[in-house]
Amino acid sequence: MDTLHAIILGLLQGLTEFLPISSSAHLVLLPELLDWADQGLLYDVAAHFGSLLALIIYFRKDLATMTAGWVKSFTGGRNREADLVWFLIIATLPICLAGLLFHDLTVHLRDPLVIAGATVLFALLLWWADSRGKRRRSLEDFRFRDAVVIGLLQVLAIIPGTSRAGITITAGLMLGLGREAASRFSFLLAIPVILLASGNELLNVSVSAMQVDWTALFTVTVVSFISAWLTIHWFLKLVEWTGMLPYVIYRLFLGALLFALFL
């Protein structure tokens, strides 16, 4: 893998993993436009690790507070921080189960037209949720039901083109959460999801049986980390002002481009 390929792969992961614009749509489109071969599972894991590291560092204070509250809850009673940890665990369980049950099915769904259709369909659903949602609730108002609903809708992310960030933010908006609150929960929820998915991918990688370009691997990880951190930071700062319409319009354009190329 050359340096340019590594940089673009890292940028693609860092930018699209946390914006509601579908990373799988871009991963299908990029090789088509640039005539690149698949980079391989190991580099995908490196890209995911970079974005996961960005998440953990960006939310380090929140995670430390939540962890302390969760540990304290076992001896000192229930608290809000512990509740949020449990909500994240509850919301993660459905996608784990779906990944185990439907892993083979998702391989067949990685058709460009399926991705194009999902990109457009869930863009419209995001627009509807953003325009119709009350957007009055914060994470302080988060309840068990919210975790269940978001977790169940996150299962739709196994359909390529849906966007994990997109569907979880959509679910949050549908439940009346504000844009920043829905996005923040979506980002926190990405930590266990990416961790589990990357761990599963890593089990399927045999580093000893393949030739590894360590420079490219390092480049992918670093670029993914930087672009992911900046994406999270600016998205949370601007989302209440911009709303979801720019991402909806982008997704509609992206879906139309995929249809034009593959239909």
N, C-alpha and C positions, 0 to 999 in steps of 0.2 A: 504493500500500500504506500503510495507516495504521500508527501506532506500535505498537498492540497486536498487530497481525498480525506485524509485524517482530520484536517481542520473543518472541512464541510460536514463530515459525519458528526463531529463533536458539536458544531453549531446547530445542526439539525436536531440533535437529541436535546440539547440544552434549551433551545427555543420552543420546540413543539411539544415537549413532554408536559409542560405546565400551562401553556396557552390552550384555550379551547378550540384548537384548529386541526387536530388529528395528525399525530406523528406518522401513523401507518400510511396515510395518503401521500405524505412527502417521501417516505421511504420507497414507495412504489414509483413515484414520479421521477425522483432524482436519477436512478439508473437509466430510465427511459430517455431523459433529456441529455445526460452526459455519457451515455453508453458505458457505464461502469458495471463490472461484475459484482456480485454479492460480496461484501467485505468479510463475512464469516461471523460465527457466533461469538468468538472471543472478543472481537472489537465492539460488538453490540453490548456485551457485558461491561467492557471498559467505559463505554459511553454512558450506560446506565449508572455505573458506579460514580462517575463524575457528577452527574445530576443529583444522585442520592446524597453525596457528600455535601453538595451545595445546600440541599434542603436541611440537613442536620445542622450545619453550621449557621445557616440563616435563622433557624428556629431554636437555636441552642438554649436560649433562656427559657422559652416556653417549654421545651422538652425537659429541662432540668426541674422547673417548677412542677410540671405534670408528674414526673417520675417521683419526686419527693412527696407530692400529695398522694400518689397511688400507694407508695410504700407505707406512708403514715396511716392510710385508711384501714390497713389490716389490724392496727392496734388502737388508733385514735378515732375511729368512726368515719363516716362518709364525708367527703368534701368535693368541691366543684372540680378541682384538678383531677382527682381520681375518677370522677364521673366521665370526664372528657377522654381519659385513657380507655375506659371501658367502652365508650361510644365508638372510638376508633377501632377497637378489637371487634366489636359487634359488626361494624360496617365493613370490616375486612373479610369476615368469614364467608359471605356469599360468593365473592369472587374467587376465593381459594377453592371452594367446593366446585364452582362452575369450571375453573381451570382444570381440575382433576377429571371431571366428568366429560367435558367437551373439548379437551385438548386436541384430539384428532380431527374434530369437526372444524376447528378454527383454521387448520391448514387448508381445508377446501374453501373456506370463506375468503382467503386472500386473493380473490379475483379483483382485478382493477375496477370492473363495473360494480361489484358489490361495494367496494370501498368508495367509489364515486357516489353511489346511491345513498350510502350511510352518511357520507360527508354532507350531502345536501339535506337529507331528511333531518338529521340531528342539528344542523344549523338552524333550520326553521323552528325546531322545538326549543332551542336555546333562545331564539328571538322571542318566541311566544312567552316563555317563562320569564324573561327579563322585562318584557313590556306589560305582562299581566300580574306578575308577582307583587305582593305588597311591600316587600323589602323593608320591613320594620323590625325584624328580630335580629338579635346578636347571638354570639356563641354563649352568652350568659343564659339565654332562653332555650338553649339546645336541650332536646329531650330524647328519651329512648326511642320513641317512634321515628324521630328524624334520622337517627342512626340506622334503623331498620330500612326505611325507605331509600335513603341514599345508598346503603349497602346493596339493596336489591337492584336498584337502577344501575349501579356500577357494573353489574354483571353484563349489561349490554355492551360494555367496553370490549368484550371478547370478540365482538363483530368489528373487524378492521374498518376504520373510517369513522367510528363513533366518537372517539377521543375520550379517554378516561377522565381527564380534567373537565372536558366539555360536559359530559353526562352527569358528573357529580356536582358541578356548579349549577347545571340546569335543575337538578333535583333540589338543591338547596334553595334556589330562587323560587321554585314551585311551592316549597314549604314556608315561604315568607321570610327567609333570611335576607339580610342585606347583601349587596354584591361583595363587599369586603369580607363579611363573615362566611358566606358560601365559598368564596375563593380560598380563604384561610383554612377552612376545614378540609377542602379538597386537597390542598397542598400537604397538610399534616397527614391525611389519609394516604397520600402517595408514598410516605416513608415505609410503612409495612408492606404495601403492595409491591413497590420496586424492590425492596429487600428480599421478599419471598420469590418474586419472579426472577431476579438476578441470581439468587441462590440456586433455583431450579435449573437455569440455563448453565450455570457454572458446573453443575453436576454432569452436564452433557458435553462438557469441553475437556478434551484430553490435551493439555498443553505439551506434554512430552511427545505426543504423536504428530505434532504439527510444527511448522517453522514459524516462529514468532518474530515480528518486527517490533522490538521493544520501544524504539523511538516513536513509531506510529502509534503504538499502544498508549504511551505516555502523552503524546500530543492529543489524541482523542479524549483521554480522561481530563486533561487540564482545560481544553477548550470547552468541553461539555460542562465542567464545573463553573467556569467563569460565565459562560452564556446563561446557564441555568440560574446562577445567583442573581445576575442582573435582571433576568426575566421575572423572577419572583419579586424582587425588590420594586421594580417599576410597575409591574402589573398591579400589585397591592396598593401602590401609591396613586395610580391613575384610574383604577377600575370604577370607582364611584363617579368619576367625572366622564369617562369615555363610555361607560356602559358596555354592553355586549355587541352592539350593532357593527362596529368595525370588524370583529371576528366573524360575525354572521356573514357579512358581505364577502370577506376573504374566503370563507369556506364555500360559499356559493360559486365564486369564481373558480376555486380549486376543483370543485366537483365538476363544473362545466368543462374545465380543461381536461380532466381525466376522461370524461365521456367523449370529448372530441378526439382524444388520442387513441382510445381503446374500443369505442363503439363500432 
